Structure formats: C-alpha cells, structure tokens
Amino acid sequence: MATSYLPTLRTVQNMLIPDAKGVLAGLGLICASYSTIRVLSALALYSLPSRVSTYHHGPGPWALITGASDGIGLGIAEELSRQGFNIILHGRNEGKLNAVSSHLGSKFPERQYRLLVADAATFPPTSSAYTELLAPVKDLNITVLVNNVGNVGGVTNKSIRSVADWPDDEVEALMNINVTFTLHLTRALLPILQQHEPALIINCGSVAAAGLPYLAHYSGMKAFLKAWSRGLGIELKAEGHNIEVLHAEIAEVTTPSNPGSGVPFKTDAATFAKALVSRAGWNHGSVTAYWQHLMLSRVFAAMPEWMFAMSMGSMMRQMSKEEVVRVDQFKWDRKKDD
Ligand SMILES: NC(=O)c1ccc[n+]([C@@H]2O[C@H](COP(=O)([O-])OP(=O)(O)OC[C@H]3O[C@@H](n4cnc5c(N)ncnc54)[C@H](OP(=O)(O)O)[C@@H]3O)[C@@H](O)[C@H]2O)c1
C-alpha cells in the first residue's frame, strides 16, 4: 500500500527542489545582468556630457563657492568661470581671495567676481549671521551653490589621530568647517536659489564616509553630509522645486591640505573640478565624480568587514604615527623660521 505513494512523493520533491543546474544557471544570469548594468551605468556616468548649462540662465548667472581660495574650490571656480558663470568666492583670508579674484579676472575678463569673507571654523551659527553675510550678494542671480569648504584637520596641521586625542575646541572647529557652516549657509541661500530655479547645489563629500579609523570624526561628518544631501535633494523635489542636489564622493586630490603625491588614483584639483562639473545636470544624486576614485570606493565596499578593519586599522595607525613625526618637524621648522 505504502509503495503506491512513491511516484506522488517524487513529483512533489521535484517541484520543491529544482535541479541544481537550473539554479546555478539562474544565479549566473542574475549576477551577469547585475554586473552588466553596473558597468553600463558607470560608463554612462563618465561619458555623458555636462549639463551644467541647465543652470546657466537669466541675467549673468552666479555660482557661490565656499573655500574657493585654494584646492578643489579654486579648481571649481575656474571651471565654472570657463562655463560662463560669474563667481562669488568664499574664504577666510581676504588678501588671498583678492589675489585669486585678480588671477581669475585676468584669465576670464568677461566674468565678474565678488568676495565673501567668513571663517567657517568660528562663524556664529545663527540665521541672522548668515543673512547678514549674504546681504551683499542676495540680489544677484545665484543659480549654483558649491559647498566645498571642509578638511580633515580643522584648524591644525594634525589630522590623522585617534578620537581620544582631539581637544574640545578642535572637535568644534572641525564640526563647524565640515558640517555647521554648510548647513546654515544652505538654509540661508535656499530662498534665493528657489527664486532662480532650475538651480544646483553641489556638496563635496569624501570616500572617508565609509568610516576610516584615525579619521573617525571627519568620516562621520562626511557620512552626515552624504545622507543630508540625499534627504535634502528628495525633499526639494517632493516640494516641487527644480533644484538638483549633487553629492560628490572624493578620494585623493592634490591640494594644500593633501599635498602628497604618488598615491594611487590621485589627481590634480583642475582635473577633478572638470570631472565634477561634468556630472552636473543629470540628477545623479551621489556620484564618485572622478572615474579613478570609483575604484577605491568599490574596493572599500567590496571588502568584508574583517578585512576592512584589519587593513585600514594597521595602515591608518601607521599613518597616524608618521604624522606625529611630520607635525613635530613642521612645528620645529616654524620655530626656526620665527
Ligand atoms: N583633497 C582631497 O584629497 C580630498 C579628499 C576627499 C574629500 N575632500 C573634500 O574636498 C573639499 C576641498 O578639499 P581641499 O583638499 O581642496 O581643501 P584645502 O586644500 O584645504 O582647501 C580648502 C579651501 O577652504 C578654505 N578654508 C579652510 N578652512 C577654512 C575656514 N575655517 N574658513 C573658511 N575657509 C576655509 C581654504 O582657505 P585658505 O586658502 O585660507 O586655506 C581653501 O580655500 C573638502 O570638503 C574636503 O573635505 C578633499
């Protein structure tokens, strides 16, 4: 009697456990399609032409760039000048900003330049202070805001160090430069951008947002910036605004705060700025603007946690030790010069 059930059981078993070859073929197809889509999207990302001209409209459009006196900010100021924008250069050093303005003015005589001087490390975090700061430029046709100001070291030269080694005032300065200034400036500028839509906000982030040891404060601040950019971008669209928020994940760019060379995937500020501006206008959300930096962020993302922890832990610890030596040498050289 029991044997008569066997064929039925076998059918049920075949239905529940499809043959292994079919499963593997299905998985292979899914993986191949996923990889093809990722490769094609990356190719599209880096080959689509810039649409920054979307934001070049109305009488003499302006771009406001924070931390524009040097490094990536200066590179972006030059690239946006080339693309036809007038530029509001923000920085903390008026003399340096004047020199940059003259340099750009002689290179792009048809453009206009204005200066905004404010120390992001100490600027008062109140709406009224930001309204006052923006008063001289509030009537300009500002269509682009680039939140570039930021650094790993706050106001000191020592950046790669353990969380426990940061004094209160330096943590506060780091927070102000990387987060608070950007937040309040954007809030104060939003009504002006909304008057001049379509408009663009670029936020300069970092691959450190993955969470790097010995750069933990900075990593967290850049992770904040990434999530904030995404939330803000979606919120503005939900409210019916035509404002693109583009978050840029940056890896290695030679600038005054990151002078070393010979690092893989490193590029110069002008090349990076061109790549970044080229990504605008497509509502990408968050991008690794420069294609070689994508390799680094993919490597970070692909590592299992134990491997990331092991490699980054020992590498950054070593870099932290080397930096102590470098900073001591720097202080000693300064003392000799004084
Ligand atoms: N370079 C990289 O490899 C790299 C990697 C990842 C992310 N990033 C991000 O990219 C952005 C630009 O980096 P960068 O390397 O070009 O920086 P940078 O070389 O240090 O230049 C930063 C600019 O910000 C200004 N600045 C610094 N502290 C300021 C303050 N307290 N108040 C006002 N302005 C201040 C500087 O002015 P002064 O001319 O007066 O110094 C300069 O114009 C930052 O947000 C950084 O976190 C850079």
Ligand as a Chemical Component Dictionary entry (heavy atoms), coordinates in Angstrom:
data_LIG
# 
_chem_comp.id                   LIG 
_chem_comp.type                 NON-POLYMER 
_chem_comp.pdbx_formal_charge   0 
_chem_comp.three_letter_code    LIG 
# 
loop_
_chem_comp_atom.comp_id 
_chem_comp_atom.atom_id 
_chem_comp_atom.alt_atom_id 
_chem_comp_atom.type_symbol 
_chem_comp_atom.charge 
_chem_comp_atom.model_Cartn_x 
_chem_comp_atom.model_Cartn_y 
_chem_comp_atom.model_Cartn_z 
_chem_comp_atom.pdbx_ordinal 
LIG N1  N1  N 0  41.911 66.853 -1.354 1  
LIG C1  C1  C 0  41.440 65.642 -1.181 2  
LIG O1  O1  O 0  42.116 64.638 -1.455 3  
LIG C2  C2  C 0  40.027 65.429 -0.657 4  
LIG C3  C3  C 0  39.591 64.119 -0.463 5  
LIG C4  C4  C 0  38.304 63.908 -0.006 6  
LIG C5  C5  C 0  37.471 64.991 0.221  7  
LIG N2  N2  N 1  37.916 66.247 0.047  8  
LIG C6  C6  C 0  36.990 67.366 0.343  9  
LIG O2  O2  O 0  37.019 68.334 -0.702 10 
LIG C7  C7  C 0  36.856 69.643 -0.177 11 
LIG C8  C8  C 0  38.015 70.542 -0.586 12 
LIG O3  O3  O 0  39.226 69.966 -0.141 13 
LIG P1  P1  P 0  40.650 70.586 -0.477 14 
LIG O4  O4  O 0  41.619 69.461 -0.362 15 
LIG O5  O5  O -1 40.598 71.397 -1.711 16 
LIG O6  O6  O 0  40.872 71.536 0.789  17 
LIG P2  P2  P 0  42.020 72.649 1.025  18 
LIG O7  O7  O 0  43.160 72.450 0.137  19 
LIG O8  O8  O 0  42.276 72.627 2.478  20 
LIG O9  O9  O 0  41.267 73.993 0.614  21 
LIG C9  C9  C 0  40.112 74.303 1.287  22 
LIG C10 C10 C 0  39.621 75.704 0.998  23 
LIG O10 O10 O 0  38.809 76.003 2.143  24 
LIG C11 C11 C 0  39.326 77.154 2.774  25 
LIG N3  N3  N 0  39.208 77.035 4.209  26 
LIG C12 C12 C 0  39.829 76.185 5.039  27 
LIG N4  N4  N 0  39.457 76.418 6.312  28 
LIG C13 C13 C 0  38.582 77.441 6.266  29 
LIG C14 C14 C 0  37.849 78.141 7.231  30 
LIG N5  N5  N 0  37.967 77.872 8.526  31 
LIG N6  N6  N 0  37.023 79.140 6.834  32 
LIG C15 C15 C 0  36.915 79.467 5.534  33 
LIG N7  N7  N 0  37.591 78.842 4.556  34 
LIG C16 C16 C 0  38.419 77.846 4.926  35 
LIG C17 C17 C 0  40.770 77.238 2.373  36 
LIG O11 O11 O 0  41.165 78.582 2.566  37 
LIG P3  P3  P 0  42.709 79.031 2.711  38 
LIG O12 O12 O 0  43.156 79.257 1.296  39 
LIG O13 O13 O 0  42.630 80.288 3.521  40 
LIG O14 O14 O 0  43.431 77.935 3.419  41 
LIG C18 C18 C 0  40.684 76.772 0.929  42 
LIG O15 O15 O 0  40.212 77.806 0.102  43 
LIG C19 C19 C 0  36.721 69.472 1.335  44 
LIG O16 O16 O 0  35.374 69.445 1.685  45 
LIG C20 C20 C 0  37.394 68.141 1.590  46 
LIG O17 O17 O 0  36.887 67.518 2.758  47 
LIG C21 C21 C 0  39.188 66.507 -0.387 48 
# 
loop_
_chem_comp_bond.comp_id 
_chem_comp_bond.atom_id_1 
_chem_comp_bond.atom_id_2 
_chem_comp_bond.value_order 
_chem_comp_bond.pdbx_ordinal 
LIG N1  C1  SING 1  
LIG C1  O1  DOUB 2  
LIG C1  C2  SING 3  
LIG C2  C3  SING 4  
LIG C2  C21 DOUB 5  
LIG C3  C4  DOUB 6  
LIG C4  C5  SING 7  
LIG C5  N2  DOUB 8  
LIG N2  C6  SING 9  
LIG N2  C21 SING 10 
LIG C6  O2  SING 11 
LIG C6  C20 SING 12 
LIG O2  C7  SING 13 
LIG C7  C8  SING 14 
LIG C7  C19 SING 15 
LIG C8  O3  SING 16 
LIG O3  P1  SING 17 
LIG P1  O4  DOUB 18 
LIG P1  O5  SING 19 
LIG P1  O6  SING 20 
LIG O6  P2  SING 21 
LIG P2  O7  DOUB 22 
LIG P2  O8  SING 23 
LIG P2  O9  SING 24 
LIG O9  C9  SING 25 
LIG C9  C10 SING 26 
LIG C10 O10 SING 27 
LIG C10 C18 SING 28 
LIG O10 C11 SING 29 
LIG C11 N3  SING 30 
LIG C11 C17 SING 31 
LIG N3  C12 SING 32 
LIG N3  C16 SING 33 
LIG C12 N4  DOUB 34 
LIG N4  C13 SING 35 
LIG C13 C14 SING 36 
LIG C13 C16 DOUB 37 
LIG C14 N5  SING 38 
LIG C14 N6  DOUB 39 
LIG N6  C15 SING 40 
LIG C15 N7  DOUB 41 
LIG N7  C16 SING 42 
LIG C17 O11 SING 43 
LIG C17 C18 SING 44 
LIG O11 P3  SING 45 
LIG P3  O12 DOUB 46 
LIG P3  O13 SING 47 
LIG P3  O14 SING 48 
LIG C18 O15 SING 49 
LIG C19 O16 SING 50 
LIG C19 C20 SING 51 
LIG C20 O17 SING 52 
# 
